[in-house]
Amino acid sequence: MSSSKSQSSNQMSKADAERIQSATAKSGGDMSSGGFPARAQSAADRNANAANMSGDMGGKMGSDMGGKMGGDMSSGSKKD
């Protein structure tokens, strides 16, 4: 487990999914959309999105509000 040490040991990382896809493709395994490599990629994407959402929500909301408020305040002062 080289790249997924910061995650729980039972969560699929993008690196894990890449290794599964590569090994399956090299061995001529099932690369269909319902195969294990596709399900591994889906799980890795879900885990990455969940990690991004938990860390970014506060920052995105705060920066959006600040930008809108700043624009409204400056437009109000220009009317004078």
Secondary structure, 3 states (H helix, E strand, C coil): CCCCCCCCCCCCCHHHHHHHHHHHHHCCCCCCCCCHHHHHHHHHHHHHHHHHHHHHHHHHHHHHHHHHHHHHHHHHHHCC
